[in-house]
Amino acid sequence: MSTVISADWVLPVEGAPIEHGAVAIENGLIAAVGTIDELGAGQHHPGSVIAPGFVNAHSHLEYAVYAGFGDGLEFAPWLELHMARKRLLDREDMVAIARLGAAQCLASGITTTGDASFSGAAATAMDELGLRGIVYMEAFGDELREAQTPVVSDRVRAGLSPHAPYTATPALYRACVETGLPIATHFAESPAEEEWLVHGSGPMASFSHMLPPPLGETGIRALARAGALGPSVIAAHCVTVDTEEIALLAEHGVAVAHCPRSNALLGCGIAPLSELRAAGIRVGLGTDSPASTPSFDMFAELRAAIFAARARERRPDALSAAEALELATLGSARALGLDEEVGSLVPGKHADLTVVSLDASSYFPWEDPAAALVFGGSPQSVTTTLVDGEARYERGGFRWQELKRSATSARRRMLATASGPVAASPR
């Protein structure tokens, strides 16, 4: 079956913006990209932009209702609080929460996500709602156990997530890499992490009984020495990395998921985005989760990436709107190893795209369509999100109340039951 959708502008990402553009879709794939004169108007969206579906390089769908927990706490006690509250949920709760998270991603124009999952519930939710991605099952300690997420559909693939160098040993990292599965992890997120790993002191010492022994050096250095890094690995955050660590990431082909809102809200700092990109590292943009950011809003993440880059470097050209858009689409796809399939509007790729209405924004009429999308867009302006050419979200037609009811009941239970941090599994 062949369909055409069109709008004032099409932003292919790989290629120049197309005014009065159109995308032809056939059997779930992009068949052609061109002008309305070339392809016809089909389903026309006036005052709108058609862009590739956003690719979220790092999420935790199972934390969709964790917003505000421990706001203002230092990183270590914040982490401990989340560990405690998560212990109160069963799998049914986690699936309900992950369904809401998947729906919120689709409503933000996200069509693919790299999700770090504690229970595997994210795979179920993504399959049900039509969200594409890799579900990385979290692993902790020093031994790889039976924790692999089943591949539940062609869209949802399995990966592993040794959580972080302070919760997983180099031996576990090496075992995960040796499986050949995609790997996601958290590196150099906070000064507290470095203080524990290098010196065995600092705020993380308060729950040292739950952690492997400190390494005596940073996680990146230790894992490089152990042969546990490689191009299958994507690392979230990388806020406190130094020049040597950036070189090690580049040398081993490790990708980075840049999460500026999470880094800022937790007071961890601003990742050196320009330095990472200049080193040739594959960098994508990730929302993380409402546990550490307010939402799965990729538009807010795009703007945060620009604000942070320009503030860090004190240059208005440190990151442009078009560059930020590339980070959130093709850049994230490259970081996840999915760039042959998604991330840009190119014939042969999956017809994963988002339609964003901007005629009510202050960026209309058009001057720069990429800037209009990045600075003027929001989940409220997303009219349609398509995965494999099928509408998986349409404004005004989603079952929000049902999804929210189940998920928020789990949040109420966590708030009513948890009186404070207790021993539990890491996030």
N, C-alpha and C positions, 0 to 999 in steps of 0.2 A: 504494500500500500504506500502511495507517495503523497506527501503533503508539502505545502509551502507556507512558511510564516514570514512576515515582513514587518519592518518598523522604520522609523525615521533614520535610524542608524543601526548598523551591525558592526560589532567590535570583534573581529576574528582572533585577536591577540597575535597570532602568527599572520601578519599582514596588516596593511593600513586600514583604518576605519572606512566603512562603506556607507555613504549617504544614500538614503532610499534603498536600503539593503534588504536582502531576502536570503533565507536558508531553505533548501529543499531537503526533505527527509524521506528516506525509503528503507523499509524493513529495520527501523531502529537506528539506522546509521545516517550520517550526513552525506547526502548525494552531491550537493553543489552549494556554493556560496557565491552570491553575486548581487546585482542590482535588481530592483523590481522590473525594470525594462527587460532584463535577461531571463528572469525566472518567474515573473508574474507576482502579483500581490498576495494571492492566497489568503490566509488569515492575517489581516493587517492590524497592526497595533500602533495607532497614531500617538505622537508625543512620547514615544518609547524607544528604548535601546534593547537590542538582543545581544547578549554576551554569552560566552561559555559559562556553564554552571561552575560556581566556585568549587575549588578543591580545598578542603579543610585539612591541612597537614597534620593537625594534632587535636584530638577531642577526647572527651570522656562522656559519652552519652548517658552513662549510668549515674551521672551526678547532675542531671538536669534540674533537680529541685533543691540543690545544696546552696543556693544563692544566699550570701550574707553570713553563712556560718563562720563564726570566729573573726568577723571583720575587725581589722585593727590589731590582731595578734601578730607577734613575730612569727617568722616562717615555721620554726620548730613546734611551738605550741599549737599553731594553726593546723599543722599536719597531724599532730596527735589528736586534736579534737575531731578531725574528719575520720581518722582511723577508728575512733571510738563509735561515732554515730553510724558509720557504715555497717558495723558489726550487728546493729539492731535490725537489719533488713533481711528478708528471705529472697529467694530467687524470683518469686512472683512480683515482689515489690520492685526488684531491679529491672525486670522486663517492662513493667508499667512505666517506670521512670525513663528507661531508654527509649520507649516508644515516643514519649513526649519530646525527648531530646532529638530524635530523628525527625519528628514533625517540625520542630523549631528550626532545624538545619534546612530542611526543604523550603520552609517559609522565608528563609534568608537567602534563597537562591543557591544554596549548597547542594551539589548533586553527588559528590564523592567525599568521603572522609577517611582519615587514618585514625581509628579509634582504639585507645588503650582500654581494655576491658578487664575488670576484676572477676566477673562471673561468667562471661560469654553471653549475657543477656543482650548486649548490643547487636550481636549477629542476628538474633531472632527479630529484634525490632527493625533493623535495617532491611532485612528480607521482607518483612510484612509491609513496610511502607514504601519500598522501592528505592531506598538510598543505596548508592554504590559505595564500595570501599574495602578496606582491609581491617579486620578485627584482630588486634594484637592481644593475646591472652597474657595477662601479667604474671610474672614469675618472681619469686623471692628466695633468699637464702643462698645455698651453695649447690643445690641439686635440681636438675630439670625433672619435674614429675609429669604425670599424665595431665597436661593442661592445655592441649591443643584444641583450638576452636574448630569444629567441623565446618567445612565449606558448605554453606546452606544453599547457595545459588551461584549462578555464573557471575552475579554482581558482587557477592560478598565472599571475600577470600580470607584465609587464615594466616595469622602471623603470631609472633611471640614478643613479649615485652618484659625483658629483665628490667625491673622497675627503675632502679638508679644505682650508682656505685656504692651508696651507703646502705642499700637494702639487698643487694645482690652481689655475690662474689665474682671475681674474674673468671673462676671456673664455670659458674652458671652462665655468664655472658658467652664464654667460648662454646659451651654446649649448645646454647641457643643458635649461635651463628652457624655451627656445624650442621644443624638440621637443614639448612638451605632455605628456610622460610624467611619472609621479610621480618625485620626486627625494628621495634620502636623502643625508645628509652628516654630518660630525663638526665641531662648532663648540666653541671655547673649552673644550677638554678639560683643558688643563693650563697652569700658569704658563710651562712651557718653550715651548709654542706661542706664547703672547703675546710672550715675550721675543724669539723669532725674528722673528715677523711685524712687530713694532713697531721693534725695534732691530737686527735682523740679528745677534744674538749669542745666547749661551747654549748649552746642550747640543746643540741641533739644528744648530749650526754645524759639528759634526763630520761631518755628511753633507750639507753645503750643496750639494755638486756634484750631488746628486740632486734638489734642490728648485728651484722657481722663485724668482726674487729676492724678498726680503722686501717687504712692502707699505708699510711705514712707518706702519701703523695696524692695528688688529685686523681679523680677517677679516669679522666682521659689519658693521663700519662700511664697509669697502672694498666689500663685495658690495652693500650697500644703495646706496652711491654709484654703483655700476656698473649698477644696475637688474637685479641677478641674484638677487633674493629674491622669494618669492611664496608663495601658499597651497598650491602643489604640493610645497613643500619641507618635509621633516621633518629636524630636526637633533638628533643624539645628543649627550648630555652637557651642554653649556652650564653648565659648572661655574664658570668665572671671569667670567661676564657681569656687567656693571655696570648701573646703572639706565638709562643711555642705550641700551645694547644691548638690554635687555629691551623697552624702548619701540620700538626698531626692529623687533624680531621681531614684536611685537604689531601694529605699523603695517602690516607686509607680510604678515601672516597666516601666518607660519612656525610650524609645530608643533615640539614638543620631545619627544624620547624620553629619559626620565629613567632613568639606569642607576646606581643608588646603589652596588651592590656593586663594579662596575668602577671607579667613581670612588674608592671607598675603598681597594680593594686596591692600586691603582696610586699611592696617595698624592696624588691630584689634588685632593681636597677634597670638599665637600658642595655640590651644586647648590642654588640658592635656589628650592626648589619652591614655597613659598607665594607668593613674589613673582612667579614665572612664572604661576601660576594666577590670582593677583589681577589681573594685567595682561590677562586674558582669552585667554591663549595656550592652544591645545589641547595638553595634556600627556598622554602615555601612558607606560607602564612597559616598559622593555626589559631583557632579561637580558645584552645584549652576548654574549660568547662565552667558552668556557673559556680562551681566550688571556689574558683579563683577569679572569675570575671563575671560580669552581670548577666551574660547571655551568649548564645551561639550566633550573634549578629556579626556577620562577616563585613558588613559595611562599616560598622564601628571599628572593627579590627583594621580594616584598610586605612581609615583615617588615623587611628592610633599609631600605625606603622609610620605614616608620613610625619605626624607630629613628633614622634620620638626620634626619628632619624634627623629631622631638621633641627630639633632642639639639641640633640647630642653634638651635631657638627656645626651648629650655628650658621647653617647655609640653607636658603630656601630651595636650592636645587639638589639637596642631598638625596631626595627620593621624590620623583614626580608621580602624578596620579596614574599615568600609563604604566610606570614601572611597578607601582603598588598593585595594580590590576594584574600585571603579569605574575607577580609573586603569588597572588591568590588563585591563580588558574594554572597556567602552564608551569610556573615555578614549583608549585606544590605538587603537580602531577609528576614532574621530574624527580622531586625529592622522594616521592612514594614509589617511583619506578613504574608509573602508569602513563607516561607522556605519549606513548604510541597509541593510546586508547582515548584519552580525555585531555582536557585542559585548554583546548583551542578549537575553533570552528574550522575544521579542515575536512574535506571529503575523505570518507573511509573511517573517521573516528565515530564513537558513539554520539548519538544525537542527544547530548546532555547540555541543556542550555537554560538560561533564565531570561524572562522578559520583564523589564523594569520600566514602569511608567514614571516619567519625570516632568510632565507638563505642569504639575502643581509645585514644582521645586523652584528655588530662586536661580537655578542654572538653566532655565528655559526662558526664552528661545536659546538655541544652541550656539555656543562658541567652540567649546572643546568637548566632544561627547564622552571621552574617558573621564575628564574632570567632573563632568556633570554626573556621571554614574557613581564615581567614588565619593565625591563630596555631597551630592544631592540625593543619593539613594538611601533606602532603608528597607527593612522587611515589610513595612507597610506599603511600599511602592512596588513590591514584587507582585506581578499579576499572575504569572504562570512559571512553574519550574517543571521542566521535562527531563526525564531519564529514559534513554533509549527511545526518544520520540514520544513517550507517553507522559501525559500530564500527571505528575505525582503530587502537585500542589496547585490549587487555583484559589485566588483570593475570594473569600466569601463562601467557599464551598468545602471547608475542612471540618472534621469532627473534633473540634478543639475541646468542647465541654467534656466529652467522654474521656479523652486522653488526660485532661487536666485533673478530672475527678479522681481517677485511680492513682495518679502520680502524687498529687498533693496530700492524699491520705497517708502515704508513706512519710512525707515530710512532717506532717502533724505528729505522727508516732515518734519520729526521731526527736522532735522538739519537746514532746511531753515526757519522754522516757530518759533521754540522756541528760544527766546532771553535770557532766564534765568529762574531761579526758580519762579514758581507762585503757588498759592494755588491749590491743586488737591487732589485726593484720594491717600492714602498711597499705597506703592508698593504691 
